[in-house]
């Protein structure tokens, strides 16, 4: 679930006139997980507060680095057991009794699934259609003589047994996590009414009810579910990921005819006399949630990106297997085309404009293509002219993401090799390298192999390979492949403007270029002038 579909708020007040209490909370979005935690420290102020903070930070840190193959349930139970053991052992060593003790309320939202756990008496509520339901279970001693005594708490024993639950969540659901300082003051119907205005308002109302003299530390965290991610809904569908695929197989009326890549997951197929391309989820997606996530995002992007830059793609509603279908684009990829002949200047300019407009379109979805290169561009002919289509929905990624796996080395901007994020400028670099290759069949800095440490030296002028390339286009491409990002085009619109207005393009050279390369006319004019002056001086001296 994305940040745009979740809103969170949290607030805490110490009891009485205290400046700081024992409670601690945190809410974070980590990858596709929304995580909310409330801890209520037990015992003396210092140790209880320390325990609450350490449990919260430990859980957040572990979820950030959890193994991709672990389920949410396994992660929750393992991480809770881990920090519980740490607190208990430290208490025994330092105090010879449990001192680092706290309660815990934890929820995690992934797509349309809610996962939760509690230890002790901090609570978790779900508000749906105005009705409040307690999802957690108070772990207290059920004896009137021991009212309010915890039967479970983090750090109180060597082994902890959290109460764990799962639920489906709906759009407009609201989740409340709170310490006992809140719900002992406010009834469920009042909590439900005040939740609408957020955690700050809720806690302030409790304080107001007690005349700003709370008897206990009071904390609330509220998670508003504004919408359910369509990607999550796609992931939850019960679809088959087929194993080995073979020519002649029929899946949902699509007959497999020819495998397009070595892993046999992308095929030319036919249905009712029409040709299509069908792409199945990788076999690894059966056991690896991370691989499944990437494929589901790819399928979702293929379905929602409706523009002429891409082949038309659909997710059939009645499919039984995990795949998506694209219209078959006649022709060959640009890499194969370039093995036979270079692209003309006019075709190169048209390709550049198309790629930049395609990237501008993706900006509406906060996306970049991520792997612009000739292999991902199809070339076909229509009315005697070349037509280009961009393929590979799987490479698309979020703008400004740090994704070292996105892209191909020879087309990666220099800053991408040092861990910088993907930006318009880094995409422009990939476009520039592609254009350079189209006109010269070469790479501006040479071909870069995977895992190679590249060196970005001087770019060979395009005119060395092709004298027919206009100087203005050479300048545009030089600036696009500039190794220093500060000197490169910052935005697609800048480069597109210059491609559309050649007369306004200023000459652009590598800053290490010689004067003769930068200003040949000025160089020879100056040389002629100096030679003439030298000859005059020599003549005068001879006359003397």
Secondary structure, DSSP 8 states (H G I E B T S, - for coil): --GGGEEEEEEEE-STT-SS-SEEEEEEEETTEEEEEEEEEESSHHHHHHHHHHHHHHHHHHHHT--TTS-HHHHHHHHHHHHHHHHHHHHHHHTSS--SEE-EEEEEEETTEEEEEEESS-EEEEEETTEEEE-S---B---GGGTT-BS--BTSSSS---EEEEEE--TT-EEEEE-HHHHTTS-HHHHHHHHTT-HHHHHHHHHHHTTT--SS-EEEEEEEE----HHHHHHHS--B--SS--TT-EETTEEEEEE-STTS-EEEEEETTEEEEEEE--GGGGT-HHHHHHHHHHHHHHHH--STTB--EE--TT-SBSEEEEE---SEEHHHHHHH----HHHHHHHHHHHHHHHHHHHTTTEE-S--SGGGEEEEEETTEEEEEE--GGG-EETT---TTSS-GGGS-GGGGGT----HHHHHHHHHHHHHHHHHSS-TT----TT----------GGGT-TTS-HHHHHHHHHHT-SSGGGS--SHHHHHHHHH-GGG------TT--HHHH-HHHHHHHHHHHHHHHHHHHHHHHH-
